[in-house]
Amino acid sequence: MIRNLDRKISFCSFSLLLFLGLPGLAEATQGHGGWEGLASHLFAHIIFFSALVYLCVRIFQGRRALHPGWKWIFFSSLIFAAWNVQTFFVHIYREYLAPHAFRGLKHHLAVNFHVQSFPDLLYYFGRLDHLLLLPALLCLFYGIRLLLHEEGGQP
């Protein structure tokens, strides 16, 4: 048993060192492919927003919001809906930004963004969407955990 555990720890340590020692280009962003791709992406945001609003209404009308687990899922849906609105307008405004606002391209990604107006400042803060996504995900996971705990499942 201990021998297998030592092998697993050794393998995990080797894999982690290999992973950290050989970094590559992430390419974690994706363009929308012109106005057609952007339009379909924005339409997906509208559908997701509508689903979240519907979920909030169903939770509130069904009196499920009184239950702690559903209350956290309700909060999660509200925060996700706010993220959707924020991201929707950031996607649109990105198309109207002056190209010279982005400087220092590296691997097709802008390294610097120069704020020149109030809408540019709103765009900059709108790009910090992870400040809404992380709390929304935490609320969702906590709500699911409370629901599982009540039903006797493993949280």
Residue pairs with C-beta under 8 A, 6 or more apart in sequence:
25 107
27 107
29 109
31 37
32 38
32 41
32 91
35 95
38 91
38 95
41 91
42 88
42 91
42 92
45 84
45 87
45 88
45 91
46 88
48 80
48 84
49 81
49 84
49 85
49 88
52 77
52 78
52 80
52 81
52 84
53 77
53 81
55 73
55 77
56 74
56 77
56 78
56 81
58 64
59 65
59 70
59 73
59 74
59 77
60 74
64 70
64 74
65 71
65 74
67 147
67 150
68 143
68 146
69 143
69 144
69 145
69 146
69 147
69 150
70 143
70 147
71 143
72 139
72 140
72 142
72 143
72 146
73 139
73 140
73 143
73 144
73 147
74 143
75 139
75 143
76 136
76 137
76 139
76 140
76 143
79 132
79 135
79 136
79 139
80 132
80 133
80 136
80 140
82 132
83 129
83 132
83 133
83 136
86 126
86 129
86 132
87 126
87 129
89 126
90 123
90 126
90 127
90 129
93 119
93 122
93 123
93 126
94 123
97 120
97 123
98 116
100 114
101 113
101 114
101 115
101 116
101 120
102 110
102 112
102 113
103 110
103 111
103 112
103 113
103 114
104 110
104 111
104 112
105 111
113 120
113 124
114 120
115 121
115 124
145 155
146 155
148 154
148 155
149 155
